[in-house]
Amino acid sequence: MSEERIWKCAKCGVELRTRKTIFNYMERTVSHDVPVCPKCGKVFISRALAEGRMAEVEEQLEDK
């Protein structure tokens, strides 16, 4: 049985909601669906995302 983890904002205690978020890096804009606090707007970046897809995009942009 697979359980999906429910994340809550450490500041607000509110359950995070997935939302398309814009990221800027080296004058480029990339969007991705990530968990965000609906109250304060803080974004949660998982370790898997940071070390996976975000690292790949960063490397591609730096190589250009």
mmCIF file of the N, C-alpha and C atoms, coordinates in Angstrom:
data_MODEL
# 
_entry.id   MODEL 
# 
loop_
_atom_site.group_PDB 
_atom_site.id 
_atom_site.type_symbol 
_atom_site.label_atom_id 
_atom_site.label_alt_id 
_atom_site.label_comp_id 
_atom_site.label_asym_id 
_atom_site.label_entity_id 
_atom_site.label_seq_id 
_atom_site.pdbx_PDB_ins_code 
_atom_site.Cartn_x 
_atom_site.Cartn_y 
_atom_site.Cartn_z 
_atom_site.occupancy 
_atom_site.B_iso_or_equiv 
_atom_site.pdbx_formal_charge 
_atom_site.auth_seq_id 
_atom_site.auth_comp_id 
_atom_site.auth_asym_id 
_atom_site.auth_atom_id 
_atom_site.pdbx_PDB_model_num 
ATOM 1   N N  . MET A 1 1  ? 0.847  -1.181 0.000   1.00 0.00 ? 1  MET A N  1 
ATOM 2   C CA . MET A 1 1  ? 0.000  0.000  0.000   1.00 0.00 ? 1  MET A CA 1 
ATOM 3   C C  . MET A 1 1  ? 0.891  1.243  0.000   1.00 0.00 ? 1  MET A C  1 
ATOM 4   N N  . SER A 1 2  ? 0.635  2.167  -0.899  1.00 0.00 ? 2  SER A N  1 
ATOM 5   C CA . SER A 1 2  ? 1.440  3.374  -1.033  1.00 0.00 ? 2  SER A CA 1 
ATOM 6   C C  . SER A 1 2  ? 0.785  4.534  -0.287  1.00 0.00 ? 2  SER A C  1 
ATOM 7   N N  . GLU A 1 3  ? 1.553  5.136  0.600   1.00 0.00 ? 3  GLU A N  1 
ATOM 8   C CA . GLU A 1 3  ? 1.055  6.304  1.331   1.00 0.00 ? 3  GLU A CA 1 
ATOM 9   C C  . GLU A 1 3  ? 1.725  7.551  0.790   1.00 0.00 ? 3  GLU A C  1 
ATOM 10  N N  . GLU A 1 4  ? 0.924  8.559  0.474   1.00 0.00 ? 4  GLU A N  1 
ATOM 11  C CA . GLU A 1 4  ? 1.468  9.829  0.020   1.00 0.00 ? 4  GLU A CA 1 
ATOM 12  C C  . GLU A 1 4  ? 1.667  10.726 1.234   1.00 0.00 ? 4  GLU A C  1 
ATOM 13  N N  . ARG A 1 5  ? 2.822  11.319 1.330   1.00 0.00 ? 5  ARG A N  1 
ATOM 14  C CA . ARG A 1 5  ? 3.153  12.173 2.463   1.00 0.00 ? 5  ARG A CA 1 
ATOM 15  C C  . ARG A 1 5  ? 2.398  13.490 2.365   1.00 0.00 ? 5  ARG A C  1 
ATOM 16  N N  . ILE A 1 6  ? 1.869  13.941 3.479   1.00 0.00 ? 6  ILE A N  1 
ATOM 17  C CA . ILE A 1 6  ? 1.182  15.229 3.544   1.00 0.00 ? 6  ILE A CA 1 
ATOM 18  C C  . ILE A 1 6  ? 2.128  16.221 4.220   1.00 0.00 ? 6  ILE A C  1 
ATOM 19  N N  . TRP A 1 7  ? 2.498  17.261 3.479   1.00 0.00 ? 7  TRP A N  1 
ATOM 20  C CA . TRP A 1 7  ? 3.420  18.267 3.995   1.00 0.00 ? 7  TRP A CA 1 
ATOM 21  C C  . TRP A 1 7  ? 2.624  19.454 4.535   1.00 0.00 ? 7  TRP A C  1 
ATOM 22  N N  . LYS A 1 8  ? 3.120  20.013 5.642   1.00 0.00 ? 8  LYS A N  1 
ATOM 23  C CA . LYS A 1 8  ? 2.522  21.215 6.216   1.00 0.00 ? 8  LYS A CA 1 
ATOM 24  C C  . LYS A 1 8  ? 3.590  22.293 6.330   1.00 0.00 ? 8  LYS A C  1 
ATOM 25  N N  . CYS A 1 9  ? 3.173  23.534 6.222   1.00 0.00 ? 9  CYS A N  1 
ATOM 26  C CA . CYS A 1 9  ? 4.074  24.671 6.360   1.00 0.00 ? 9  CYS A CA 1 
ATOM 27  C C  . CYS A 1 9  ? 4.561  24.748 7.807   1.00 0.00 ? 9  CYS A C  1 
ATOM 28  N N  . ALA A 1 10 ? 5.866  24.855 7.994   1.00 0.00 ? 10 ALA A N  1 
ATOM 29  C CA . ALA A 1 10 ? 6.439  24.951 9.342   1.00 0.00 ? 10 ALA A CA 1 
ATOM 30  C C  . ALA A 1 10 ? 6.040  26.258 10.018  1.00 0.00 ? 10 ALA A C  1 
ATOM 31  N N  . LYS A 1 11 ? 5.825  27.297 9.235   1.00 0.00 ? 11 LYS A N  1 
ATOM 32  C CA . LYS A 1 11 ? 5.480  28.606 9.783   1.00 0.00 ? 11 LYS A CA 1 
ATOM 33  C C  . LYS A 1 11 ? 3.988  28.691 10.136  1.00 0.00 ? 11 LYS A C  1 
ATOM 34  N N  . CYS A 1 12 ? 3.128  28.243 9.219   1.00 0.00 ? 12 CYS A N  1 
ATOM 35  C CA . CYS A 1 12 ? 1.678  28.437 9.355   1.00 0.00 ? 12 CYS A CA 1 
ATOM 36  C C  . CYS A 1 12 ? 0.922  27.208 9.854   1.00 0.00 ? 12 CYS A C  1 
ATOM 37  N N  . GLY A 1 13 ? 1.511  26.026 9.673   1.00 0.00 ? 13 GLY A N  1 
ATOM 38  C CA . GLY A 1 13 ? 0.837  24.796 10.049  1.00 0.00 ? 13 GLY A CA 1 
ATOM 39  C C  . GLY A 1 13 ? -0.259 24.389 9.083   1.00 0.00 ? 13 GLY A C  1 
ATOM 40  N N  . VAL A 1 14 ? -0.301 25.012 7.906   1.00 0.00 ? 14 VAL A N  1 
ATOM 41  C CA . VAL A 1 14 ? -1.327 24.750 6.894   1.00 0.00 ? 14 VAL A CA 1 
ATOM 42  C C  . VAL A 1 14 ? -0.798 23.718 5.900   1.00 0.00 ? 14 VAL A C  1 
ATOM 43  N N  . GLU A 1 15 ? -1.665 22.821 5.446   1.00 0.00 ? 15 GLU A N  1 
ATOM 44  C CA . GLU A 1 15 ? -1.284 21.821 4.460   1.00 0.00 ? 15 GLU A CA 1 
ATOM 45  C C  . GLU A 1 15 ? -0.893 22.492 3.145   1.00 0.00 ? 15 GLU A C  1 
ATOM 46  N N  . LEU A 1 16 ? 0.243  22.052 2.571   1.00 0.00 ? 16 LEU A N  1 
ATOM 47  C CA . LEU A 1 16 ? 0.726  22.622 1.317   1.00 0.00 ? 16 LEU A CA 1 
ATOM 48  C C  . LEU A 1 16 ? -0.133 22.152 0.148   1.00 0.00 ? 16 LEU A C  1 
ATOM 49  N N  . ARG A 1 17 ? -0.265 22.990 -0.853  1.00 0.00 ? 17 ARG A N  1 
ATOM 50  C CA . ARG A 1 17 ? -1.023 22.706 -2.066  1.00 0.00 ? 17 ARG A CA 1 
ATOM 51  C C  . ARG A 1 17 ? -0.080 22.807 -3.259  1.00 0.00 ? 17 ARG A C  1 
ATOM 52  N N  . THR A 1 18 ? -0.250 21.922 -4.219  1.00 0.00 ? 18 THR A N  1 
ATOM 53  C CA . THR A 1 18 ? 0.588  21.958 -5.414  1.00 0.00 ? 18 THR A CA 1 
ATOM 54  C C  . THR A 1 18 ? 0.147  23.119 -6.299  1.00 0.00 ? 18 THR A C  1 
ATOM 55  N N  . ARG A 1 19 ? 1.146  23.902 -6.734  1.00 0.00 ? 19 ARG A N  1 
ATOM 56  C CA . ARG A 1 19 ? 0.864  25.074 -7.562  1.00 0.00 ? 19 ARG A CA 1 
ATOM 57  C C  . ARG A 1 19 ? 2.022  25.289 -8.538  1.00 0.00 ? 19 ARG A C  1 
ATOM 58  N N  . LYS A 1 20 ? 1.692  25.726 -9.751  1.00 0.00 ? 20 LYS A N  1 
ATOM 59  C CA . LYS A 1 20 ? 2.740  26.051 -10.725 1.00 0.00 ? 20 LYS A CA 1 
ATOM 60  C C  . LYS A 1 20 ? 3.499  27.260 -10.197 1.00 0.00 ? 20 LYS A C  1 
ATOM 61  N N  . THR A 1 21 ? 4.807  27.124 -10.123 1.00 0.00 ? 21 THR A N  1 
ATOM 62  C CA . THR A 1 21 ? 5.659  28.172 -9.569  1.00 0.00 ? 21 THR A CA 1 
ATOM 63  C C  . THR A 1 21 ? 6.729  28.538 -10.586 1.00 0.00 ? 21 THR A C  1 
ATOM 64  N N  . ILE A 1 22 ? 7.027  29.814 -10.685 1.00 0.00 ? 22 ILE A N  1 
ATOM 65  C CA . ILE A 1 22 ? 8.027  30.324 -11.617 1.00 0.00 ? 22 ILE A CA 1 
ATOM 66  C C  . ILE A 1 22 ? 9.373  30.438 -10.899 1.00 0.00 ? 22 ILE A C  1 
ATOM 67  N N  . PHE A 1 23 ? 10.404 29.899 -11.531 1.00 0.00 ? 23 PHE A N  1 
ATOM 68  C CA . PHE A 1 23 ? 11.767 29.997 -11.010 1.00 0.00 ? 23 PHE A CA 1 
ATOM 69  C C  . PHE A 1 23 ? 12.603 30.776 -12.014 1.00 0.00 ? 23 PHE A C  1 
ATOM 70  N N  . ASN A 1 24 ? 13.459 31.657 -11.520 1.00 0.00 ? 24 ASN A N  1 
ATOM 71  C CA . ASN A 1 24 ? 14.371 32.435 -12.363 1.00 0.00 ? 24 ASN A CA 1 
ATOM 72  C C  . ASN A 1 24 ? 15.797 32.029 -12.049 1.00 0.00 ? 24 ASN A C  1 
ATOM 73  N N  . TYR A 1 25 ? 16.577 31.766 -13.099 1.00 0.00 ? 25 TYR A N  1 
ATOM 74  C CA . TYR A 1 25 ? 17.980 31.396 -12.931 1.00 0.00 ? 25 TYR A CA 1 
ATOM 75  C C  . TYR A 1 25 ? 18.728 31.847 -14.165 1.00 0.00 ? 25 TYR A C  1 
ATOM 76  N N  . MET A 1 26 ? 19.781 32.595 -13.957 1.00 0.00 ? 26 MET A N  1 
ATOM 77  C CA . MET A 1 26 ? 20.622 33.089 -15.045 1.00 0.00 ? 26 MET A CA 1 
ATOM 78  C C  . MET A 1 26 ? 19.784 33.744 -16.149 1.00 0.00 ? 26 MET A C  1 
ATOM 79  N N  . GLU A 1 27 ? 18.902 34.643 -15.742 1.00 0.00 ? 27 GLU A N  1 
ATOM 80  C CA . GLU A 1 27 ? 18.058 35.401 -16.649 1.00 0.00 ? 27 GLU A CA 1 
ATOM 81  C C  . GLU A 1 27 ? 17.126 34.520 -17.480 1.00 0.00 ? 27 GLU A C  1 
ATOM 82  N N  . ARG A 1 28 ? 16.863 33.303 -17.027 1.00 0.00 ? 28 ARG A N  1 
ATOM 83  C CA . ARG A 1 28 ? 15.917 32.385 -17.681 1.00 0.00 ? 28 ARG A CA 1 
ATOM 84  C C  . ARG A 1 28 ? 14.779 32.104 -16.712 1.00 0.00 ? 28 ARG A C  1 
ATOM 85  N N  . THR A 1 29 ? 13.623 31.788 -17.250 1.00 0.00 ? 29 THR A N  1 
ATOM 86  C CA . THR A 1 29 ? 12.455 31.487 -16.437 1.00 0.00 ? 29 THR A CA 1 
ATOM 87  C C  . THR A 1 29 ? 12.005 30.061 -16.714 1.00 0.00 ? 29 THR A C  1 
ATOM 88  N N  . VAL A 1 30 ? 11.770 29.309 -15.634 1.00 0.00 ? 30 VAL A N  1 
ATOM 89  C CA . VAL A 1 30 ? 11.312 27.929 -15.719 1.00 0.00 ? 30 VAL A CA 1 
ATOM 90  C C  . VAL A 1 30 ? 10.148 27.785 -14.753 1.00 0.00 ? 30 VAL A C  1 
ATOM 91  N N  . SER A 1 31 ? 9.103  27.056 -15.143 1.00 0.00 ? 31 SER A N  1 
ATOM 92  C CA . SER A 1 31 ? 7.986  26.830 -14.233 1.00 0.00 ? 31 SER A CA 1 
ATOM 93  C C  . SER A 1 31 ? 7.889  25.339 -13.905 1.00 0.00 ? 31 SER A C  1 
ATOM 94  N N  . HIS A 1 32 ? 7.396  25.051 -12.705 1.00 0.00 ? 32 HIS A N  1 
ATOM 95  C CA . HIS A 1 32 ? 7.249  23.663 -12.258 1.00 0.00 ? 32 HIS A CA 1 
ATOM 96  C C  . HIS A 1 32 ? 6.174  23.617 -11.179 1.00 0.00 ? 32 HIS A C  1 
ATOM 97  N N  . ASP A 1 33 ? 5.423  22.531 -11.113 1.00 0.00 ? 33 ASP A N  1 
ATOM 98  C CA . ASP A 1 33 ? 4.428  22.350 -10.058 1.00 0.00 ? 33 ASP A CA 1 
ATOM 99  C C  . ASP A 1 33 ? 5.127  21.873 -8.789  1.00 0.00 ? 33 ASP A C  1 
ATOM 100 N N  . VAL A 1 34 ? 5.013  22.657 -7.720  1.00 0.00 ? 34 VAL A N  1 
ATOM 101 C CA . VAL A 1 34 ? 5.632  22.320 -6.438  1.00 0.00 ? 34 VAL A CA 1 
ATOM 102 C C  . VAL A 1 34 ? 4.656  22.615 -5.300  1.00 0.00 ? 34 VAL A C  1 
ATOM 103 N N  . PRO A 1 35 ? 4.871  21.992 -4.134  1.00 0.00 ? 35 PRO A N  1 
ATOM 104 C CA . PRO A 1 35 ? 4.035  22.293 -2.970  1.00 0.00 ? 35 PRO A CA 1 
ATOM 105 C C  . PRO A 1 35 ? 4.302  23.707 -2.455  1.00 0.00 ? 35 PRO A C  1 
ATOM 106 N N  . VAL A 1 36 ? 3.209  24.454 -2.195  1.00 0.00 ? 36 VAL A N  1 
ATOM 107 C CA . VAL A 1 36 ? 3.294  25.840 -1.731  1.00 0.00 ? 36 VAL A CA 1 
ATOM 108 C C  . VAL A 1 36 ? 2.298  26.034 -0.591  1.00 0.00 ? 36 VAL A C  1 
ATOM 109 N N  . CYS A 1 37 ? 2.671  26.842 0.399   1.00 0.00 ? 37 CYS A N  1 
ATOM 110 C CA . CYS A 1 37 ? 1.746  27.178 1.478   1.00 0.00 ? 37 CYS A CA 1 
ATOM 111 C C  . CYS A 1 37 ? 0.727  28.178 0.939   1.00 0.00 ? 37 CYS A C  1 
ATOM 112 N N  . PRO A 1 38 ? -0.573 27.850 1.024   1.00 0.00 ? 38 PRO A N  1 
ATOM 113 C CA . PRO A 1 38 ? -1.585 28.771 0.503   1.00 0.00 ? 38 PRO A CA 1 
ATOM 114 C C  . PRO A 1 38 ? -1.730 30.036 1.355   1.00 0.00 ? 38 PRO A C  1 
ATOM 115 N N  . LYS A 1 39 ? -1.186 30.020 2.564   1.00 0.00 ? 39 LYS A N  1 
ATOM 116 C CA . LYS A 1 39 ? -1.310 31.172 3.456   1.00 0.00 ? 39 LYS A CA 1 
ATOM 117 C C  . LYS A 1 39 ? -0.158 32.165 3.286   1.00 0.00 ? 39 LYS A C  1 
ATOM 118 N N  . CYS A 1 40 ? 1.088  31.676 3.395   1.00 0.00 ? 40 CYS A N  1 
ATOM 119 C CA . CYS A 1 40 ? 2.237  32.590 3.342   1.00 0.00 ? 40 CYS A CA 1 
ATOM 120 C C  . CYS A 1 40 ? 3.000  32.546 2.015   1.00 0.00 ? 40 CYS A C  1 
ATOM 121 N N  . GLY A 1 41 ? 2.748  31.520 1.195   1.00 0.00 ? 41 GLY A N  1 
ATOM 122 C CA . GLY A 1 41 ? 3.384  31.447 -0.115  1.00 0.00 ? 41 GLY A CA 1 
ATOM 123 C C  . GLY A 1 41 ? 4.753  30.791 -0.136  1.00 0.00 ? 41 GLY A C  1 
ATOM 124 N N  . LYS A 1 42 ? 5.236  30.300 1.008   1.00 0.00 ? 42 LYS A N  1 
ATOM 125 C CA . LYS A 1 42 ? 6.539  29.627 1.017   1.00 0.00 ? 42 LYS A CA 1 
ATOM 126 C C  . LYS A 1 42 ? 6.468  28.379 0.149   1.00 0.00 ? 42 LYS A C  1 
ATOM 127 N N  . VAL A 1 43 ? 7.555  28.114 -0.587  1.00 0.00 ? 43 VAL A N  1 
ATOM 128 C CA . VAL A 1 43 ? 7.627  26.988 -1.514  1.00 0.00 ? 43 VAL A CA 1 
ATOM 129 C C  . VAL A 1 43 ? 8.467  25.877 -0.897  1.00 0.00 ? 43 VAL A C  1 
ATOM 130 N N  . PHE A 1 44 ? 8.024  24.625 -1.073  1.00 0.00 ? 44 PHE A N  1 
ATOM 131 C CA . PHE A 1 44 ? 8.798  23.474 -0.609  1.00 0.00 ? 44 PHE A CA 1 
ATOM 132 C C  . PHE A 1 44 ? 9.460  22.822 -1.810  1.00 0.00 ? 44 PHE A C  1 
ATOM 133 N N  . ILE A 1 45 ? 10.793 22.729 -1.786  1.00 0.00 ? 45 ILE A N  1 
ATOM 134 C CA . ILE A 1 45 ? 11.558 22.065 -2.829  1.00 0.00 ? 45 ILE A CA 1 
ATOM 135 C C  . ILE A 1 45 ? 12.102 20.775 -2.225  1.00 0.00 ? 45 ILE A C  1 
ATOM 136 N N  . SER A 1 46 ? 11.631 19.640 -2.723  1.00 0.00 ? 46 SER A N  1 
ATOM 137 C CA . SER A 1 46 ? 12.095 18.358 -2.199  1.00 0.00 ? 46 SER A CA 1 
ATOM 138 C C  . SER A 1 46 ? 13.557 18.131 -2.587  1.00 0.00 ? 46 SER A C  1 
ATOM 139 N N  . ARG A 1 47 ? 14.211 17.294 -1.844  1.00 0.00 ? 47 ARG A N  1 
ATOM 140 C CA . ARG A 1 47 ? 15.602 16.960 -2.143  1.00 0.00 ? 47 ARG A CA 1 
ATOM 141 C C  . ARG A 1 47 ? 15.695 16.313 -3.527  1.00 0.00 ? 47 ARG A C  1 
ATOM 142 N N  . ALA A 1 48 ? 14.735 15.443 -3.829  1.00 0.00 ? 48 ALA A N  1 
ATOM 143 C CA . ALA A 1 48 ? 14.737 14.753 -5.133  1.00 0.00 ? 48 ALA A CA 1 
ATOM 144 C C  . ALA A 1 48 ? 14.643 15.759 -6.285  1.00 0.00 ? 48 ALA A C  1 
ATOM 145 N N  . LEU A 1 49 ? 13.791 16.760 -6.145  1.00 0.00 ? 49 LEU A N  1 
ATOM 146 C CA . LEU A 1 49 ? 13.651 17.778 -7.185  1.00 0.00 ? 49 LEU A CA 1 
ATOM 147 C C  . LEU A 1 49 ? 14.918 18.621 -7.289  1.00 0.00 ? 49 LEU A C  1 
ATOM 148 N N  . ALA A 1 50 ? 15.462 19.028 -6.152  1.00 0.00 ? 50 ALA A N  1 
ATOM 149 C CA . ALA A 1 50 ? 16.661 19.877 -6.147  1.00 0.00 ? 50 ALA A CA 1 
ATOM 150 C C  . ALA A 1 50 ? 17.869 19.161 -6.746  1.00 0.00 ? 50 ALA A C  1 
ATOM 151 N N  . GLU A 1 51 ? 18.046 17.896 -6.398  1.00 0.00 ? 51 GLU A N  1 
ATOM 152 C CA . GLU A 1 51 ? 19.204 17.152 -6.879  1.00 0.00 ? 51 GLU A CA 1 
ATOM 153 C C  . GLU A 1 51 ? 18.960 16.497 -8.233  1.00 0.00 ? 51 GLU A C  1 
ATOM 154 N N  . GLY A 1 52 ? 17.714 16.456 -8.655  1.00 0.00 ? 52 GLY A N  1 
ATOM 155 C CA . GLY A 1 52 ? 17.374 15.827 -9.931  1.00 0.00 ? 52 GLY A CA 1 
ATOM 156 C C  . GLY A 1 52 ? 17.136 16.837 -11.025 1.00 0.00 ? 52 GLY A C  1 
ATOM 157 N N  . ARG A 1 53 ? 15.874 17.127 -11.269 1.00 0.00 ? 53 ARG A N  1 
ATOM 158 C CA . ARG A 1 53 ? 15.488 17.981 -12.408 1.00 0.00 ? 53 ARG A CA 1 
ATOM 159 C C  . ARG A 1 53 ? 16.074 19.383 -12.326 1.00 0.00 ? 53 ARG A C  1 
ATOM 160 N N  . MET A 1 54 ? 16.046 19.995 -11.143 1.00 0.00 ? 54 MET A N  1 
ATOM 161 C CA . MET A 1 54 ? 16.588 21.368 -11.030 1.00 0.00 ? 54 MET A CA 1 
ATOM 162 C C  . MET A 1 54 ? 18.079 21.397 -11.311 1.00 0.00 ? 54 MET A C  1 
ATOM 163 N N  . ALA A 1 55 ? 18.805 20.394 -10.857 1.00 0.00 ? 55 ALA A N  1 
ATOM 164 C CA . ALA A 1 55 ? 20.245 20.330 -11.114 1.00 0.00 ? 55 ALA A CA 1 
ATOM 165 C C  . ALA A 1 55 ? 20.517 20.155 -12.606 1.00 0.00 ? 55 ALA A C  1 
ATOM 166 N N  . GLU A 1 56 ? 19.684 19.353 -13.285 1.00 0.00 ? 56 GLU A N  1 
ATOM 167 C CA . GLU A 1 56 ? 19.833 19.152 -14.727 1.00 0.00 ? 56 GLU A CA 1 
ATOM 168 C C  . GLU A 1 56 ? 19.612 20.451 -15.491 1.00 0.00 ? 56 GLU A C  1 
ATOM 169 N N  . VAL A 1 57 ? 18.548 21.158 -15.150 1.00 0.00 ? 57 VAL A N  1 
ATOM 170 C CA . VAL A 1 57 ? 18.242 22.429 -15.827 1.00 0.00 ? 57 VAL A CA 1 
ATOM 171 C C  . VAL A 1 57 ? 19.341 23.448 -15.565 1.00 0.00 ? 57 VAL A C  1 
ATOM 172 N N  . GLU A 1 58 ? 19.804 23.523 -14.329 1.00 0.00 ? 58 GLU A N  1 
ATOM 173 C CA . GLU A 1 58 ? 20.900 24.436 -13.976 1.00 0.00 ? 58 GLU A CA 1 
ATOM 174 C C  . GLU A 1 58 ? 22.133 24.156 -14.818 1.00 0.00 ? 58 GLU A C  1 
ATOM 175 N N  . GLU A 1 59 ? 22.479 22.882 -14.941 1.00 0.00 ? 59 GLU A N  1 
ATOM 176 C CA . GLU A 1 59 ? 23.660 22.498 -15.716 1.00 0.00 ? 59 GLU A CA 1 
ATOM 177 C C  . GLU A 1 59 ? 23.482 22.859 -17.191 1.00 0.00 ? 59 GLU A C  1 
ATOM 178 N N  . GLN A 1 60 ? 22.303 22.622 -17.744 1.00 0.00 ? 60 GLN A N  1 
ATOM 179 C CA . GLN A 1 60 ? 22.036 22.955 -19.150 1.00 0.00 ? 60 GLN A CA 1 
ATOM 180 C C  . GLN A 1 60 ? 22.161 24.450 -19.390 1.00 0.00 ? 60 GLN A C  1 
ATOM 181 N N  . LEU A 1 61 ? 21.644 25.257 -18.477 1.00 0.00 ? 61 LEU A N  1 
ATOM 182 C CA . LEU A 1 61 ? 21.707 26.709 -18.631 1.00 0.00 ? 61 LEU A CA 1 
ATOM 183 C C  . LEU A 1 61 ? 23.136 27.228 -18.510 1.00 0.00 ? 61 LEU A C  1 
ATOM 184 N N  . GLU A 1 62 ? 23.910 26.632 -17.613 1.00 0.00 ? 62 GLU A N  1 
ATOM 185 C CA . GLU A 1 62 ? 25.291 27.072 -17.428 1.00 0.00 ? 62 GLU A CA 1 
ATOM 186 C C  . GLU A 1 62 ? 26.165 26.700 -18.617 1.00 0.00 ? 62 GLU A C  1 
ATOM 187 N N  . ASP A 1 63 ? 25.798 25.621 -19.316 1.00 0.00 ? 63 ASP A N  1 
ATOM 188 C CA . ASP A 1 63 ? 26.577 25.185 -20.479 1.00 0.00 ? 63 ASP A CA 1 
ATOM 189 C C  . ASP A 1 63 ? 26.328 26.060 -21.708 1.00 0.00 ? 63 ASP A C  1 
ATOM 190 N N  . LYS A 1 64 ? 25.257 26.842 -21.700 1.00 0.00 ? 64 LYS A N  1 
ATOM 191 C CA . LYS A 1 64 ? 24.923 27.678 -22.865 1.00 0.00 ? 64 LYS A CA 1 
ATOM 192 C C  . LYS A 1 64 ? 25.727 28.940 -22.890 1.00 0.00 ? 64 LYS A C  1 
# 
